[in-house]
């Protein structure tokens, strides 16, 4: 990671960093819509419960995921020399595509190490924006080994998927837009993988006195275990359909979650598939499994959310249709 800490503006994570990020990336990103469906409201609370769900559609962001916000924010802080040397990262798909497109727009060469089990649609998304792809074995060991290799052999900058203040600040702008659109929210739910989106969301929500819940699949519940034990637990074997959430928490993200997140909820893959179907059918937008966890959680834990106005961040919409077990119930 040599050099990354010296990027101009890479200061400590704080609320002002997110507010500055919003202005810096405004001309590059899509200010995604916030949608509501009365059918989904009634499905989780009943006709008389008064529950309202407001979906922040980051599946409609450039490259199909919220990751473009953080990637763009990070590259905008590179010096001219650092831009020329290029950047590298490791990604199962969405961060890699986001970084590739941001690099394309800003003239920065991008190298991405992609696990061999990453969905085909996400690999294609990375390649579409001209990134140089290196395939690696699944799991954190292979990721760390590839990062160490590039660090030792190149002058490129490492742009982590989530564990850095500039990345977290960029991701936090999604929640900032959500709250501006719906200022009377009683809570926000966001998916949890490495924690970049959730920690940025939690900082913004905490500044407004709004509670936040993270959601992750049962088959990748290291975040819930970390939250419970008070120390970062290793990622679980990559078995969940929620491919974008199969990583461990970071040293920058975990302390924020400890301070500002109410709880980490877990849902099964079957519950995620049901939620994804409902979102496709009622919102008329495509979301990936990693996004659907938030609606799955509202359905699974109605006692927590009945009668509340909730913001749900739909993190992405890059789905490999051939790998979705629609009849797996």
ZITA-V360342 format. One record per residue. PSI is psi in degrees with one decimal (NA if undefined). NEAR is the number of other ideal C-beta (glycine too) atoms within 12 Angstrom. Layout:
((PSI & NEAR) (PSI & NEAR))
//
This chain:
((12.5 & 25) (132.3 & 19) (-32.6 & 25) (-41.3 & 30) (-13.2 & 19) (7.3 & 16) (134.6 & 29) (130.8 & 21) (0.9 & 24) (61.3 & 30) (-178.1 & 19) (150.2 & 17) (127.1 & 35) (171.4 & 22) (-38.5 & 27) (-31.1 & 19) (-38.8 & 35) (-41.7 & 41) (-38.2 & 23) (-36.6 & 25) (-40.1 & 42) (-43.7 & 31) (-38.0 & 19) (-39.0 & 26) (0.5 & 40) (-38.5 & 20) (-4.9 & 13) (-30.8 & 30) (172.6 & 36) (129.0 & 26) (96.8 & 24) (153.0 & 31) (159.5 & 23) (116.5 & 33) (153.2 & 32) (145.8 & 24) (114.2 & 26) (-31.8 & 17) (-42.2 & 18) (-35.9 & 34) (-49.0 & 33) (-32.4 & 21) (-31.9 & 26) (-22.6 & 36) (-11.1 & 27) (159.3 & 13) (-28.8 & 12) (3.0 & 10) (-28.2 & 21) (9.5 & 19) (134.7 & 32) (133.0 & 30) (126.1 & 47) (114.9 & 38) (117.6 & 43) (110.3 & 48) (73.5 & 37) (-7.9 & 51) (-17.2 & 43) (9.1 & 31) (161.8 & 43) (140.2 & 34) (8.6 & 42) (20.5 & 41) (157.7 & 52) (-20.1 & 56) (-25.1 & 55) (-31.0 & 45) (-53.7 & 53) (-40.3 & 54) (-45.4 & 53) (-43.9 & 42) (-42.5 & 44) (-47.0 & 49) (-29.8 & 41) (-14.9 & 35) (-2.4 & 38) (147.1 & 36) (169.0 & 19) (-40.7 & 12) (-41.2 & 16) (-37.1 & 30) (-41.5 & 27) (-38.4 & 17) (-27.9 & 24) (175.9 & 31) (163.5 & 43) (159.7 & 42) (175.4 & 50) (132.5 & 43) (142.6 & 52) (-5.4 & 50) (-63.9 & 48) (-43.1 & 54) (-39.8 & 56) (-44.6 & 51) (-41.9 & 45) (-45.2 & 53) (-39.8 & 54) (-44.6 & 44) (-40.9 & 36) (-40.1 & 42) (-38.9 & 40) (-43.7 & 26) (-34.0 & 25) (3.8 & 30) (37.4 & 19) (120.3 & 37) (138.4 & 29) (131.0 & 42) (131.9 & 35) (125.6 & 48) (124.8 & 39) (127.0 & 41) (144.3 & 33) (-22.8 & 18) (8.6 & 25) (145.5 & 36) (141.1 & 36) (-40.6 & 21) (-32.4 & 30) (-36.4 & 40) (-42.6 & 31) (-36.0 & 22) (-39.7 & 39) (-47.3 & 44) (-31.8 & 24) (-31.1 & 23) (16.9 & 31) (15.8 & 24) (152.9 & 38) (120.9 & 26) (132.7 & 32) (121.1 & 27) (137.6 & 22) (166.6 & 31) (152.9 & 20) (156.8 & 24) (156.6 & 24) (-32.7 & 29) (-45.6 & 17) (-37.8 & 23) (-48.3 & 37) (-36.3 & 23) (-41.1 & 18) (-40.5 & 30) (-44.2 & 34) (-37.7 & 20) (-48.7 & 20) (-36.9 & 32) (-37.6 & 22) (-21.1 & 14) (-0.8 & 13) (167.6 & 21) (7.7 & 20) (155.0 & 34) (138.0 & 40) (124.6 & 40) (99.4 & 52) (153.4 & 41) (-28.3 & 48) (-26.6 & 51) (63.7 & 37) (144.5 & 40) (-40.9 & 40) (-36.7 & 43) (-49.1 & 49) (-42.7 & 50) (-42.1 & 48) (-44.0 & 52) (-32.8 & 60) (-17.6 & 50) (-22.3 & 46) (-44.9 & 54) (-34.8 & 51) (-44.5 & 39) (-40.0 & 36) (-47.0 & 43) (-35.0 & 34) (-35.2 & 21) (-37.6 & 23) (81.5 & 30) (-10.1 & 18) (30.9 & 18) (146.3 & 32) (-5.8 & 29) (161.5 & 44) (140.5 & 49) (137.9 & 53) (147.4 & 55) (154.8 & 58) (118.6 & 52) (-92.7 & 52) (-17.2 & 49) (2.9 & 49) (-49.1 & 57) (-46.2 & 58) (-40.4 & 51) (-40.7 & 46) (-40.9 & 55) (-44.2 & 53) (-37.5 & 44) (-45.2 & 43) (-46.4 & 42) (-41.5 & 40) (-35.9 & 28) (-19.1 & 21) (6.2 & 26) (28.3 & 16) (124.8 & 32) (153.9 & 26) (139.5 & 45) (139.2 & 42) (153.7 & 50) (135.5 & 54) (161.7 & 51) (150.6 & 44) (-33.2 & 29) (-0.1 & 27) (49.4 & 42) (35.8 & 36) (-28.4 & 37) (-44.0 & 47) (-40.2 & 30) (-39.5 & 24) (-43.2 & 33) (-38.5 & 35) (-40.8 & 17) (-20.4 & 17) (10.4 & 13) (149.6 & 16) (124.4 & 27) (149.8 & 23) (155.2 & 21) (146.6 & 35) (164.5 & 28) (142.5 & 15) (81.2 & 30) (-14.7 & 20) (152.5 & 37) (-18.2 & 38) (74.1 & 47) (-24.7 & 43) (-4.4 & 53) (15.0 & 52) (61.2 & 39) (165.8 & 44) (165.7 & 34) (163.3 & 43) (167.0 & 33) (-22.5 & 24) (-36.4 & 35) (-40.0 & 45) (-44.6 & 35) (-35.5 & 26) (-42.5 & 41) (-41.5 & 42) (-38.0 & 27) (-36.1 & 17) (-7.8 & 36) (134.1 & 39) (-41.3 & 27) (162.0 & 27) (117.0 & 40) (149.7 & 37) (146.9 & 34) (154.1 & 41) (162.1 & 30) (-35.0 & 32) (-42.1 & 25) (-34.6 & 33) (-43.0 & 44) (-42.8 & 33) (-42.8 & 28) (-40.6 & 43) (-42.0 & 41) (-45.3 & 29) (-39.9 & 30) (-43.3 & 38) (-45.1 & 28) (-38.0 & 18) (-38.7 & 24) (-19.3 & 35) (34.3 & 18) (154.2 & 31) (125.1 & 27) (151.9 & 46) (165.8 & 45) (-40.3 & 52) (-26.9 & 52) (-37.8 & 49) (-12.9 & 50) (-32.6 & 55) (-42.2 & 56) (-36.6 & 49) (-38.7 & 42) (-40.2 & 41) (-36.9 & 41) (-35.7 & 39) (-32.3 & 28) (60.1 & 28) (-26.5 & 21) (-25.0 & 16) (-27.5 & 24) (1.0 & 36) (130.8 & 23) (6.6 & 20) (155.4 & 30) (113.0 & 30) (140.2 & 45) (128.4 & 45) (123.0 & 52) (114.4 & 57) (104.6 & 49) (-26.5 & 56) (168.2 & 52) (29.2 & 39) (98.6 & 46) (131.7 & 37) (99.4 & 26) (-29.2 & 17) (-17.2 & 10) (3.5 & 23) (116.8 & 27) (73.6 & 19) (-31.0 & 17) (19.2 & 8) (3.9 & 17) (NA & 13))
//
